């Protein structure tokens, strides 16, 4: 994990409404980038990454929205993983941290919540627990179903291995799962950038999140209850959360739309940012 300053509430503010903050939330320092003005748009990263995976979206939407892009506790420059000793950190806990963060930032307007993969798992719990803070959902390359018993055991096994061996093996193994073959062939620098993020993440944070994802509830039966506008985005070559699975999520949510991104895998916002940004922009425009 990258080093963090010790102060509980530090910031650097620029003339262009850009702030880099460290906020003390629920006993942990959370690193956040806030940029732009307008309706708040919260970007929640996937596992085991950080807010930099949204770099193209931050650059795009900070022109029209107040973009809030935190590093989840234990990831990026936020503390948390070493404090919890590698125990379980649930998706509900992450959702509560984000709700508390918005309160601490005095963001009282409802937010557009955009989450990828694990960020989508957190989005379900944010809807369940903090509906009053939510204006819309944008779900990228994620699942509503719980893990199978086999998948749960695989996460637990990986958690134990990363605590023993470190994160290098995970950085290598995840490349083919996160990216389409086209991206791996044509954008090796992008793939290496994401692998380096994984390598720099605390093994305890990785293990905690793995156990939390394994324990997450099945949301499939609750999709019909989602009463906010929802955009569902998936890369056409995503093998972790395949298009047909995500399309079924969209079909189950009453007020939703579905976008499939060509030539992208699980990391569609990084692989095909123009297409993803266009889908998000069109969706947000439809709400005004």
C-alpha positions as CSV (number, residue, x, y, z in Angstrom):
1,X,0.0,0.0,0.0
2,X,1.3,3.4,-0.9
3,X,2.3,5.7,2.1
4,X,-0.3,8.1,3.5
5,X,0.2,11.2,5.5
6,X,-0.8,11.0,9.2
7,X,-3.1,13.9,9.4
8,X,-6.8,13.0,9.5
9,X,-8.1,15.7,7.3
10,X,-5.7,17.1,4.7
11,X,-6.4,18.6,1.4
12,X,-4.9,20.4,-1.6
13,X,-7.3,22.6,-3.5
14,X,-6.7,24.1,-6.9
15,X,-8.4,26.8,-8.8
16,X,-10.2,24.3,-11.1
17,X,-12.2,22.8,-8.2
18,X,-9.9,19.9,-7.8
19,X,-9.2,18.6,-4.3
20,X,-7.2,15.7,-2.9
21,X,-8.4,14.9,0.6
22,X,-7.6,12.5,3.3
23,X,-10.6,12.1,5.6
24,X,-10.8,10.1,8.8
25,X,-13.9,7.9,8.4
26,X,-14.9,5.2,10.9
27,X,-11.3,5.0,12.2
28,X,-9.6,4.8,8.9
29,X,-8.0,7.4,6.6
30,X,-9.7,7.5,3.2
31,X,-8.0,9.1,0.2
32,X,-10.3,10.9,-2.1
33,X,-10.1,12.9,-5.3
34,X,-12.9,15.5,-5.8
35,X,-13.0,17.4,-9.0
36,X,-15.5,19.6,-10.8
37,X,-18.9,21.0,-9.9
38,X,-22.5,19.9,-10.6
39,X,-24.5,16.8,-9.6
40,X,-22.3,14.5,-7.5
41,X,-21.0,11.4,-9.3
42,X,-19.4,8.8,-7.1
43,X,-16.9,6.3,-8.7
44,X,-16.2,3.1,-6.7
45,X,-13.4,1.0,-7.9
46,X,-13.1,-2.8,-8.3
47,X,-10.9,-5.4,-6.6
48,X,-8.0,-5.2,-6.0
49,X,-7.6,-1.7,-7.5
50,X,-7.9,1.9,-6.6
51,X,-9.5,5.1,-7.9
52,X,-7.0,5.5,-10.7
53,X,-8.9,2.9,-12.7
54,X,-11.5,5.7,-13.3
55,X,-8.9,8.2,-14.7
56,X,-10.7,8.6,-18.0
57,X,-14.1,9.0,-16.4
58,X,-12.7,11.5,-13.9
59,X,-11.2,13.6,-16.7
60,X,-14.5,13.5,-18.7
61,X,-17.1,14.0,-16.1
62,X,-15.4,16.5,-13.9
63,X,-16.3,19.0,-16.7
64,X,-20.0,18.5,-15.9
65,X,-20.3,17.0,-12.5
66,X,-18.8,17.0,-9.1
67,X,-16.7,13.8,-9.3
68,X,-15.9,12.0,-6.1
69,X,-13.4,9.1,-6.5
70,X,-12.2,7.5,-3.2
71,X,-9.7,4.8,-2.6
72,X,-11.7,2.2,-0.6
73,X,-10.3,1.5,2.9
74,X,-7.2,-0.6,2.5
75,X,-6.7,0.2,-1.1
76,X,-4.6,2.8,-3.0
77,X,-3.5,5.5,-0.5
78,X,-6.3,4.7,2.1
79,X,-5.5,3.0,5.3
80,X,-7.5,0.0,6.7
81,X,-6.1,-3.3,5.5
82,X,-3.3,-3.6,8.0
83,X,-5.5,-2.4,10.8
84,X,-8.0,-5.2,10.3
85,X,-5.4,-7.9,10.3
86,X,-6.7,-9.6,7.2
87,X,-10.2,-10.3,8.6
88,X,-13.4,-10.0,6.7
89,X,-14.4,-6.6,5.4
90,X,-18.0,-6.9,4.1
91,X,-19.6,-5.0,1.2
92,X,-22.0,-3.5,3.8
93,X,-19.1,-2.0,5.7
94,X,-17.7,-0.5,2.5
95,X,-21.1,1.0,1.7
96,X,-21.3,2.5,5.2
97,X,-17.9,4.0,4.8
98,X,-19.0,5.7,1.6
99,X,-22.2,7.0,3.2
100,X,-20.2,8.4,6.1
101,X,-17.7,9.9,3.7
102,X,-20.5,11.8,1.8
103,X,-21.9,13.1,5.1
104,X,-18.4,14.2,6.2
105,X,-17.9,16.0,2.9
106,X,-21.3,17.7,3.4
107,X,-22.6,16.3,0.2
108,X,-26.3,16.3,0.9
109,X,-27.5,16.0,-2.7
110,X,-28.3,12.5,-3.9
111,X,-25.4,10.9,-5.8
112,X,-25.1,9.0,-9.0
113,X,-23.2,5.8,-7.8
114,X,-21.0,4.2,-10.4
115,X,-19.3,0.9,-9.3
116,X,-17.3,-1.7,-11.2
117,X,-17.1,-5.4,-10.1
118,X,-16.6,-5.2,-6.3
119,X,-17.8,-1.6,-6.6
120,X,-21.0,-3.0,-8.0
121,X,-21.4,-5.4,-5.0
122,X,-21.0,-2.3,-2.8
123,X,-23.6,-0.5,-4.8
124,X,-26.2,-3.1,-4.0
125,X,-25.6,-2.6,-0.3
126,X,-25.5,1.2,-0.7
127,X,-29.0,1.0,-2.2
128,X,-30.2,-1.3,0.6
129,X,-28.8,0.8,3.5
130,X,-28.5,4.3,2.2
131,X,-31.3,4.7,-0.4
132,X,-31.9,8.4,0.6
133,X,-28.4,9.3,-0.7
134,X,-28.9,7.7,-4.1
135,X,-30.1,9.3,-7.3
136,X,-29.1,6.6,-9.8
137,X,-27.0,3.5,-10.2
138,X,-24.4,2.8,-12.9
139,X,-23.2,-0.8,-12.7
140,X,-20.1,-1.9,-14.7
141,X,-19.1,-5.5,-15.1
142,X,-20.5,-6.9,-11.9
143,X,-22.9,-9.5,-10.5
144,X,-26.0,-9.7,-8.4
145,X,-25.7,-13.3,-7.5
146,X,-23.8,-14.6,-4.5
147,X,-20.7,-16.9,-5.0
148,X,-21.2,-20.6,-5.5
149,X,-19.7,-22.7,-2.7
150,X,-16.8,-23.5,-5.1
151,X,-16.2,-19.8,-5.8
152,X,-16.4,-19.0,-2.1
153,X,-13.7,-21.6,-1.3
154,X,-11.5,-20.3,-4.1
155,X,-11.6,-16.8,-2.6
156,X,-10.8,-18.1,0.8
157,X,-7.9,-20.1,-0.6
158,X,-6.6,-17.1,-2.6
159,X,-6.8,-15.0,0.6
160,X,-4.6,-17.4,2.5
161,X,-2.1,-17.6,-0.4
162,X,-1.8,-13.9,-0.8
163,X,-1.2,-13.5,2.9
164,X,1.6,-16.1,2.7
165,X,3.2,-15.3,-0.6
166,X,2.2,-11.7,-1.4
167,X,0.3,-10.2,-4.3
168,X,2.6,-10.9,-7.2
169,X,1.0,-14.2,-8.3
170,X,-2.4,-12.4,-8.2
171,X,-1.2,-9.6,-10.4
172,X,0.0,-12.1,-13.0
173,X,-3.1,-14.3,-12.8
174,X,-5.7,-11.6,-13.0
175,X,-4.5,-10.0,-16.2
176,X,-6.3,-12.5,-18.5
177,X,-9.4,-12.3,-16.3
178,X,-9.6,-8.5,-16.3
179,X,-8.8,-7.7,-19.9
180,X,-9.8,-8.8,-23.3
181,X,-7.2,-10.5,-25.5
182,X,-7.3,-7.4,-27.7
183,X,-6.3,-5.1,-24.8
184,X,-3.6,-7.5,-23.7
185,X,-2.1,-7.5,-27.2
186,X,-2.6,-3.8,-28.1
187,X,-2.3,-2.0,-24.7
188,X,0.4,-3.8,-22.7
189,X,1.3,-0.6,-20.8
190,X,-2.3,-0.4,-19.5
191,X,-2.2,-4.0,-18.4
192,X,1.1,-3.4,-16.6
193,X,-0.3,-0.3,-14.9
194,X,-3.1,-2.3,-13.4
195,X,-0.8,-5.1,-12.4
196,X,1.4,-2.6,-10.6
197,X,-1.6,-1.4,-8.7
198,X,-2.4,-4.9,-7.6
199,X,1.3,-5.5,-6.5
200,X,1.2,-2.3,-4.4
201,X,-1.9,-3.3,-2.5
202,X,-1.6,-4.6,1.0
203,X,-2.0,-8.4,1.1
204,X,-4.2,-8.0,4.2
205,X,-6.5,-5.7,2.3
206,X,-6.7,-8.1,-0.5
207,X,-7.5,-11.0,1.8
208,X,-10.1,-9.0,3.7
209,X,-11.9,-8.0,0.6
210,X,-11.8,-11.6,-0.8
211,X,-13.4,-12.9,2.3
212,X,-16.0,-10.1,2.2
213,X,-16.9,-10.8,-1.4
214,X,-17.3,-14.5,-0.5
215,X,-19.7,-13.6,2.2
216,X,-21.8,-11.2,0.2
217,X,-25.6,-11.8,-0.1
218,X,-27.5,-12.9,-3.2
219,X,-29.2,-9.8,-4.6
220,X,-30.9,-11.4,-7.5
221,X,-34.3,-11.6,-5.9
222,X,-34.1,-7.9,-4.8
223,X,-33.4,-6.4,-8.2
224,X,-37.1,-5.9,-8.9
225,X,-37.2,-3.6,-5.8
226,X,-34.6,-1.1,-7.2
227,X,-36.4,2.1,-7.7
228,X,-33.7,4.4,-9.1
229,X,-32.7,4.7,-12.7
230,X,-30.0,2.2,-13.5
231,X,-27.4,1.8,-16.2
232,X,-25.8,-1.6,-16.7
233,X,-22.6,-1.7,-18.7
234,X,-20.5,-4.8,-19.7
235,X,-17.6,-5.5,-22.0
236,X,-18.6,-8.0,-24.7
237,X,-15.5,-10.1,-23.9
238,X,-15.9,-10.1,-20.1
239,X,-15.5,-13.7,-18.9
240,X,-15.9,-12.8,-15.1
241,X,-19.3,-11.2,-15.5
242,X,-20.5,-12.2,-19.0
243,X,-22.8,-10.0,-21.1
244,X,-25.8,-12.5,-20.8
245,X,-25.6,-12.4,-17.0
246,X,-25.5,-8.6,-16.9
247,X,-28.3,-8.3,-19.4
248,X,-30.4,-10.5,-17.1
249,X,-29.6,-8.0,-14.3
250,X,-30.8,-5.1,-16.5
251,X,-34.0,-7.0,-17.4
252,X,-34.8,-7.6,-13.7
253,X,-34.4,-3.9,-12.7
254,X,-37.6,-2.0,-13.6
255,X,-36.1,1.3,-14.8
256,X,-32.8,0.3,-16.4
257,X,-30.9,0.2,-19.7
258,X,-28.2,-2.1,-20.9
259,X,-25.0,-1.3,-22.9
260,X,-22.5,-3.8,-24.2
261,X,-19.1,-2.4,-25.0
262,X,-17.3,-3.9,-27.9
263,X,-13.7,-5.3,-27.7
264,X,-13.6,-4.9,-23.9
265,X,-13.3,-7.3,-21.1
266,X,-13.9,-6.8,-17.3
267,X,-12.2,-3.5,-17.2
268,X,-14.4,-1.8,-19.8
269,X,-14.0,1.8,-18.4
270,X,-10.2,1.5,-18.9
271,X,-10.2,-0.5,-22.1
272,X,-12.8,1.4,-24.1
273,X,-13.2,4.7,-22.2
274,X,-14.9,6.6,-25.0
275,X,-17.7,4.1,-25.4
276,X,-18.2,3.8,-21.6
277,X,-18.1,7.6,-21.2
278,X,-20.7,8.0,-24.0
279,X,-23.0,5.5,-22.3
280,X,-22.7,7.2,-19.0
281,X,-23.2,10.7,-20.5
282,X,-26.3,9.6,-22.4
283,X,-27.7,8.0,-19.3
284,X,-27.2,11.0,-17.1
285,X,-28.6,13.3,-19.8
286,X,-31.8,11.2,-19.9
287,X,-32.4,11.9,-16.2
288,X,-32.5,15.7,-16.6
